[in-house]
Amino acid sequence: MIISPAKSLKGEITVPGDKSISHRAVMFGSIANGITEIDGFLMGEDCLSTIDCFRKLGIHIEILPGNKVKVHGKGMYGLQPPSDILYTGNSGTTTRLLLGLLAGQNFECTIDGDESIRRRPMGRVIKPLKLMGADISGQKDDNLCPLAVKGQPLHGIRYELPIASAQLKSALLLASLYAEGNTFLIEPEKSRDHSELMLNYFGANIITHELGIHSTPVSELYPQHITVPGDISSAAYFIVAGLIVPNSEITIKNVGINPTRTGIIDVLISMGGKIDISNTKTLNNEPVADITVKSSSLAGTTVEGAIIPRLIDEIPVIAVAAAAAKGTTVIKDAQELKVKESNRIKTVVTELSKAGVDIQETADGMIINGGNPITGAQFESYNDHRIAMSMAVAALIAESESTVNGAEAVNISFPGYFEILKSLRV
């Protein structure tokens, strides 16, 4: 994808449905008793992998025009043994949450994914599931796909999560639905809470208090109508673009503003970003609003500690904002970036360096000395959707034309990304 510098970006847009919520709506709808209707479903490759897996597990799922999906749930014990491997593609969410859901079933199956998934650590999920009674085996000491799951009777546990991970937490909450007794989880920091909100919307009994989560088993989940808000992780690229491209004003409609996901907004406002939140409402337990951004003079900042889980997926594009900002930005406590679709610390530093950005890698993040001219470059995506989209934003403020190689990676989470970007050019 060839991208030329932008003089100005203006317009009103929507972004695709939230990826986390789309995944969960299909999963929870599949084990609810009846038809769950989903509006605004993200038709990205990751979420389609989730649909494919649940079809193999015997669930009838209709994909309808207008990003609508109908899930014909068969109840908590209605999943059937798959006749084929459950292939999760590039989706860590599908892989890890399936481990929790399948651990308590009465059949065996195998989960596998693409080359990237085969490198990503699953032991962090498997270890506590084994404490609940799960039988899961895989490569490299049961840490890597492919993974064999033999469904077993489970029991509740008390477990302190070693990292703030929504995928780990969600896998354990799904297992807790099938466990005898209660499950009590303690997070080191608050991670995104879509699973707790949506499971309760479907009729689960999950109580949260500060960093503690208490799950009591229920006998049935009930189908719901889910409206998926726009994904703030997808909106993030346009938020940053609107701040750093001169003479710009962009409104992004109906974006999810769950507080466990809005770390990027907090950081950008602290850097001097002009960001306005309006028309706030609640849809299926999730807060939603319109976000308007205007060109701003940004200043460097430090991003660390408890805010990291609230913006972990947005750090690549935050690095782009930091490159445009005056002064130094330090990002730390973000070692989790090393086990994403790519090692995002290394890939962000490598790619922005090509554009003349003064950026250095650290053990748990990066240091960016911003405010210098950005030159056009040949960027690589590493087949990582967030790297591809972030480099496209950097290209908007470069002094000359840039190319993003492997740009098709955006289809994992944001089909149509480049078309929307083009539509905003004035």
N, C-alpha and C positions, 0 to 999 in steps of 0.2 A: 504494500500500500504506500503510495507516494503522497506526502503531505507537505504543502507549502505553508509558509508563515501566514498567520491571520491578522488582519488589521483591526477586526472587531467581531464580536459574537453577540447576537441579539435574538431573542425569541422565547417562546413558551413551549416546553416539551414535556413528554412523559417518558419514563424509563421502564424497562421490563419488570415483571413481578419479582418480588424478593425470592432469591434462590433458596435460602434457608426455610422460608415458610412454604414454598412450593413443594420441596422435598417432603416436609413433615405432613402437609395436608394429604398427600398420596399415601404415605405410610400409615398415618393414624386413621384415615378414611378406610383403608383396607382391612383394619382390624376392628372397625366399628360395625354395628349390625344394621346395614341398610345403605342407602345411596347418599354419598357425600358429593355435593356440587362445588367446584372450584372455579372462581372467576379470576382472570388476570394471571393465570399460571405461566411460569417462565418456560418457554419452549426452547430452552438451551440444552446442549448435549448432556450435561450432568443430570438435570431433572428428568430428561427422557430416559436416562439409564435407570433411574428409580422406577419409572413406569414399567420399563421392560422387565426388571427383576420381579415386580409384584405380579405382572402377568404370568411369569413363569411359576409363581407361587399360587396360581389358580384364581387370581382376582381379575374380573372383567373390568377393564378401564377404557372408557371412550374418550378420544381426543376430538373435540368439536371445534367448529370455526370460532374465531374471536378469542383465542387463548382460554377456552373453557374446557374443563375436564370433568367427567363423571366417574366416580369410583364406586363400584358395586361391592361394598364391604360384606364380608362373610362372618364377622364377629371375631372375637379374640382367639378362638380356636379353629377358625375356618381356613387357615392357610394350608396348602397341600404340598407334598414333597415335589420339588422341581425335577423334571426329567433331564435337565441340562444344567451346566454351571451357571451360577448367578454372576453375570459379567457386569461390573460396575463402571467400566470405562475409566474416566479420569476423576471420578467423584469420590473424594474422601468421606463426604457426608453419607453417601449411600453405603459405602463399605462399612464404616464404623457403626452406624446406627443399625444396619442389618445384623451385625454381630450380636448386639443386645437383644434385638427382637427375636432372632432365631435360636438363641441359646436356650430358651425355655419351651421350644416347640417339641413335638413328639416324632420328629423325623430328622434325617441327616441331609446335609447339602454342602456344596463347595462354593466359596466366594472367590472371585478373581477379578483383576482389573488390567488396565493398560500398563505400559512400561513404567510410567510415573507412579501409579498406585503400588506397583510391586516394590518400589523403593521406599515407600512411606511407612513409618512405624505404626504397627497395630498392637504391639505389646502393651502399651499404656491402657488400652481398652480391654485386652484379653486378660491381663493380670487380675483386675478386680472382678471380672466376670467369672473367672475360675474360683475366686473366693466365694462367689454365690452358688457354685456347683456346676458351672459350665464345663463342657468338654470341647475345646477348640485346639486344633493343632495346625501348624504351618511351617514355613521356612524360617531358618535362622532363629532357633529357639522360640518358635511360635510367635515371631514378631512380624513376618512378612507374608504377603499373599503369594500363591493361593492358600486359602485357609479352609480346613474341613471343620464343619460345625455338626456335632452330634447332640441333638436336643436332649436336655436332661431336666429333672425337677430342680428348681432353684429355691434358694432361701435368701431372705433379706440380710443386708449387712450394714454396718456403720463404716464409712470409708471417707478418709480425707484425701481429696484429689491432689496429686503432686503438682499439677499445673491447672491454670484456669482454661478449660477447654469445653466448649459447648458440645462438641461431638462426643467426648468422653462422658460428660454428664448425661447427655441424651441417651446414649447407649445403655447406661446403667438404669436410667429411669424407665426405658422400655423393658429391660429385663425385670425391673421391680414389679411391673404389672403382672408378671407370671410367677413371682416369688412368693413363698410362704413367709408370712411375717412382714414387718415393716423394713423399709430401707431409709437410712439417714446418710446424706452426703454433705460434706463440708468443702467449700471452695476456698482456695487461697486468695482469689480476687473474684469479683462478680464477672461471669462470662454471659454471653447472649442468652436470653431466657425464653426464646420462642417455644421450646418444647414444653416448659412448665405452663406457659400461658395457653398453648393450644391443647395440650392434653387435658387440662382442666375444662376447657371449652367443650371437649368431647365427653366429659363426664368422669375423668380421673380424679383422684383425691391426693393432690400434691400441695403441700403447705410450705411456703418459703418464709424465712426470717433472716434478714441480713445475709450471711454467707451460708446458712444452713438450709437444706432441702429435705423434707420428710415426705416419703411416698407410702401410702397405704394401698394395698391391692384392691381392685374393684372387679366385679364379675362381668361387667359389660361396658363398652363405650358406645356412644350414640352418634349417628351421622349428623353432619352439620353443613351449612352453606358457608364456605370460606371465600372471602374477598381478599386477594393477595395484594398488598400495597406495593408501590414501586420500591425497588431495592436501593437502599441508601448506598450500598457498595458500588452500584452502577451509577447512581447520581453523583458520586464523589468526583468522577472525572470531569463532569460538567461544572460542578461547584468550583473545583480548582481552576478549570479553564476560564470560567467567568471572572475569577479573581485576578488572574495573571495576564490575560490578553487585554490590551488597552481598549477603552471605550466600549466595554461590554456590559450587558445586563441580561441575565438568563433566569427564567422561572421554571422550576421543575415541579410538576403537579403530582399530588397524591403519593408522596414518598413516606415510607415507614420511618418514624422517628423514635423507635424504641430506645429508651435511655441506655440500654446495654450496647447500642450500636452507634451512638452519636458522638463518639470521641473525636472523630474528624472535625465535626462542627465546632466543638469546644476548642480544639487546637488552632483551627484556622481563625476563629474569632480572637483568640489570644495573640495571634500574629498580626492582627489588624484587619482581618477580612470583614467586608461588609456583607453580612448574611442576615436575612430576615425570614422568620418562620411565621406563617399565617394559615388561616382556615384549618385549625387543628380539630380533629375528630377521632373517634375510636371505632375500629372495625375488628370484629372477632378478637377482642381483648388487646388489640395492637393499636398504638397511637399513630396517626397519619396526619400529614400536613403538606402545604406547599412551601417550597424553599426558593427564595429569590436571592441572587448574588449579583454584586456589581464590582467592577474593576477596583482594585485596592492596592495600596502600598503596603507590602507585607514586611515584617521584621522577623528575624530568626528567633527560635525558641528551643526549649528542651522538652522532649517527649519521653516519659519514663513511668515506671511503676504501675499503679492501679489502672491507669487509663489505657494501657497497651492492649488488654483483651477487648476493649471497646472500639479499637480501630486497627486490629492486626492486619486485616485484608486491605486496608487503605494506606498502609505505610509506603508502598511504592509511589503512589500519586502525591502523598504528603512530601516525599523527597523531591518531587518535581516542584511543588510549591516552595519548598525550602531553597531550591536552586534559584528561583526567581526573587526570593526575599533578600533584603539587605541584612548582613550579619550572619552569624553562625547558628545553625540548628544542630542539636545533638539528639539522636534517637538511640535509646538503650533499653535493656530488659526485653529485647525483641528476638531472642535466639530461636523462638518458635518459627520465625520466617525461614529458617534453614531447612525445614521439613515440609514446606508447601509444594506446589506443583513444580517449582524450581527452588534452588537456594536463593531466596529473594533478597537477602543481604548482598550476596555476591553479584547476582544478575543486575540489580539496580545500580550498584557501584560501577560495574563494568560498562553498562550501557550509557549512563549519564556522563561518565568520564569521556566517552567518545565524542560527546557534544561540548567538551571543554569545561564541564562543571567540576569545581574543586570539591571532590568528595572522596572520603576514605572509609574503608571497611574497618569495623571493630569486632570484637568477639561476640557482642550481643546487639549490634546495630550499625550505625554509621554517623559520620560527622560531615556536615555540608556547609561550606563557606559560600554563601549565595551572593546574588547581586551582580555577577559578572555576565558578559554576553554569552549566549548559548548558540553554538554553531550547528548547522545542519549535519546530520550523521546517518550512517547505515545502521539502524537498530535491529537487533535480533529479539525474537519473542520467547525463545526457548520453549515453544509450545505452551507458554503460560499466559493465560488470558489477561491477567492483571498487569503483567509486564508490557504486553502489546498495547493495551489501552493507555497505560501511563506514559509510554514513550511517544504515543500519538499526541498527548497533551503537551509534552515537552517540545515536540516539533512545531506546535502552533506559535511559540515565541522564539524559535530559532531564527538566525539571520538569513538562512537560505533553506532550500528544499531538503527534506529528509525522507528516508524510506524505512518502513517497518516490515522486515522480512518475517514470514510466518504469521502474517496478520490474521489468518483464518482462525487462529486460536481464540479470538474473541467470541466465537460461536459457542464456546463452552458455557458462557454466562450471559452474553449480550449480543444475540443476533441483531444486525441492523445498527450497530454502534457507529460505524463510519458514515452511514447515511444520515444519522441524526447530527453528527458532528458537522457534516457538510451543510446541512440545512440551516445551521446557525450563522454561517458566514455572511457578513454584510458586504 
